[in-house]
């Protein structure tokens, strides 16, 4: 990545990390994907039960493969015939891995979900939640973060899943009530009541959608 962009990202990340701290969450900054992977593995003790939603960012830094191949109890929902069973197991896991659709520079996380297994696990259940977030998802404020989640992340994910929604065809939100809509639940994580539960690794890269 361009050195000027990297310097800007590093400075912005420091602001985001302070914002997270004020919200009883922990933030880290990784200079690249490799550093993000190393940091994530250092935060997850060997033998931990770990699961995740459909976070592309987790795959992009190589974390899902490292967990599958390592000394961890990785609950891979794609390996289960009964997806519901795998999703329910997430609520008792040691770690739930996720990204976010957008976040603010003062540490608020925005997530939109269709089946709601991801947002429900973020809100309550797993002992720890670890977010992997590319700096491309950091927005100035809550309004900007919500607009990014609805007009950037949601249309791309609808296209990725082959869903028949207006946003998948037009590339922007129509506030639809389509049967295929993935905008069923909106989760705004502005504070963690449980210290040490939520951690965010900010990565100096464009990750996910």
C-alpha positions in Angstrom: 0.0 0.0 0.0 1.1 3.6 -0.7 3.2 5.0 2.2 1.1 8.1 2.4 -2.1 6.1 2.7 -0.4 3.8 5.3 0.6 6.8 7.4 -2.9 8.2 7.3 -4.4 4.8 8.2 -2.0 4.4 11.2 -3.0 7.9 12.5 -6.7 7.2 11.9 -6.4 3.8 13.6 -5.0 5.4 16.7 -8.1 7.6 16.9 -10.4 4.6 16.4 -8.5 2.6 19.1 -9.0 5.4 21.6 -12.7 5.4 20.7 -13.0 1.7 21.2 -11.2 2.0 24.6 -13.8 4.6 25.7 -16.5 2.0 24.8 -14.9 -0.8 26.9 -13.6 -2.5 23.8 -10.0 -3.2 22.8 -8.4 -2.1 19.5 -5.2 -3.2 17.7 -3.6 -2.0 14.5 -1.9 -4.3 12.0 0.4 -2.9 9.3 -0.6 -5.7 6.8 -2.5 -9.0 6.5 0.4 -11.1 7.8 0.7 -9.0 10.9 -3.1 -9.2 11.4 -3.0 -13.0 11.2 -0.1 -13.2 13.7 -1.9 -10.9 16.1 -5.2 -12.7 15.9 -3.6 -16.0 16.6 -1.8 -14.5 19.6 -5.2 -13.5 21.0 -6.8 -16.9 20.6 -5.4 -19.5 23.0 -4.7 -23.0 21.7 -7.6 -25.4 22.3 -10.2 -22.6 22.1 -13.5 -23.3 20.5 -13.8 -20.8 17.6 -16.6 -20.1 15.1 -17.6 -17.3 12.7 -20.2 -15.8 10.5 -19.5 -15.2 6.8 -16.8 -12.7 7.3 -14.7 -12.3 4.1 -12.1 -10.4 6.0 -11.4 -13.4 8.3 -10.7 -15.5 5.2 -8.7 -12.8 3.5 -6.0 -12.6 6.2 -5.8 -16.4 6.3 -7.2 -16.8 9.8 -9.9 -19.4 9.0 -7.4 -21.7 7.4 -4.9 -21.3 10.2 -7.5 -22.2 12.8 -8.7 -25.2 10.8 -5.1 -26.5 10.5 -4.1 -25.5 14.0 -4.7 -26.8 17.5 -8.2 -25.3 17.9 -11.7 -26.5 18.0 -12.9 -24.7 14.8 -16.6 -25.0 14.3 -16.9 -24.9 10.5 -20.6 -24.4 9.8 -20.0 -25.3 6.1 -19.0 -28.8 7.3 -22.3 -29.3 9.0 -25.4 -30.7 7.2 -27.5 -29.1 9.9 -26.5 -25.4 9.6 -28.7 -24.4 12.5 -26.9 -26.8 14.8 -23.6 -25.1 13.9 -25.0 -21.7 14.3 -26.4 -22.5 17.8 -23.0 -23.8 18.8 -21.6 -20.3 18.2 -23.4 -19.0 21.3 -21.3 -21.2 23.6 -17.9 -20.8 21.8 -14.8 -19.2 23.3 -14.4 -17.0 20.3 -16.7 -15.7 17.6 -14.9 -14.1 14.6 -16.5 -11.4 12.6 -15.9 -8.3 10.6 -18.3 -5.3 10.4 -20.1 -3.6 7.5 -18.8 -0.3 8.7 -17.5 1.5 11.8 -17.0 5.1 13.0 -13.8 6.8 13.8 -14.9 6.9 17.4 -15.4 3.2 17.7 -19.0 2.3 16.9 -19.5 -0.9 15.0 -22.3 -1.4 12.4 -23.6 -4.8 11.2 -26.5 -5.7 9.0 -27.7 -9.3 8.9 -30.3 -11.4 7.1 -30.5 -14.6 9.1 -29.3 -12.7 12.2 -27.0 -15.4 13.5 -24.1 -13.1 13.2 -25.5 -10.0 14.9 -27.0 -12.1 17.7 -23.7 -13.8 18.4 -22.0 -10.4 18.5 -24.5 -9.1 20.9 -24.6 -12.0 23.3 -23.3 -15.6 23.8 -19.7 -16.3 22.8 -17.2 -15.5 25.5 -15.1 -13.3 23.1 -15.8 -11.6 19.8 -12.9 -10.7 17.6 -13.4 -8.4 14.7 -11.1 -8.2 11.7 -11.7 -4.8 10.0 -10.0 -3.2 7.0 -9.4 0.5 7.2 -11.6 0.9 4.2 -14.6 0.4 6.5 -13.9 3.3 8.9 -16.3 6.3 8.4 -16.5 9.7 9.9 -19.7 9.3 11.9 -22.7 7.0 12.5 -24.7 8.4 9.6 -21.8 7.7 7.2 -21.2 4.3 8.6 -24.9 3.4 8.2 -24.9 4.7 4.6 -21.8 2.6 3.9 -23.4 -0.5 5.4 -26.6 -0.1 3.4 -25.3 1.2 0.1 -21.9 -0.5 -0.3 -21.7 -3.7 1.9 -25.4 -4.8 1.5 -25.6 -4.6 -2.3 -22.3 -6.4 -2.8 -23.2 -9.1 -0.4 -26.6 -9.5 -2.0 -24.9 -9.9 -5.4 -22.4 -12.4 -3.8 -25.2 -14.6 -2.6 -27.2 -14.3 -5.8 -30.2 -12.7 -4.1 -33.1 -11.2 -5.9 -33.2 -7.7 -4.3 -33.3 -4.2 -5.8 -29.9 -3.4 -4.4 -28.3 -6.4 -6.2 -29.6 -5.1 -9.5 -29.1 -1.3 -9.0 -26.1 -1.3 -6.6 -27.7 0.9 -4.0 -30.2 0.5 -1.1 -34.0 0.8 -1.8 -35.0 0.2 1.8 -36.9 -2.9 0.3 -39.0 -5.5 1.9 -38.0 -8.1 -0.6 -38.3 -11.8 0.6 -34.5 -12.0 -0.2 -33.5 -8.9 1.8 -30.4 -9.3 3.9 -31.2 -6.1 5.8 -33.4 -7.8 8.4 -31.5 -6.8 11.6 -29.3 -3.8 12.2 -26.9 -4.0 15.1 -25.1 -0.9 16.4 -22.5 -1.8 18.9 -21.6 1.4 20.8 -20.5 -0.1 24.2 -19.5 -3.4 25.7 -20.7 -4.0 29.2 -18.2 -6.9 29.6 -14.6 -5.8 29.6 -12.3 -7.9 27.4 -15.1 -9.5 25.4 -14.9 -7.4 22.2 -11.6 -6.8 20.4 -11.0 -5.2 17.0 -8.0 -5.7 14.8 -7.8 -2.8 12.3 -5.8 -3.8 9.2 -3.9 -1.4 6.9 -5.6 -2.9 3.9 -8.9 -3.0 2.0 -10.7 -6.0 3.3 -14.2 -7.4 2.8 -17.1 -5.3 1.6 
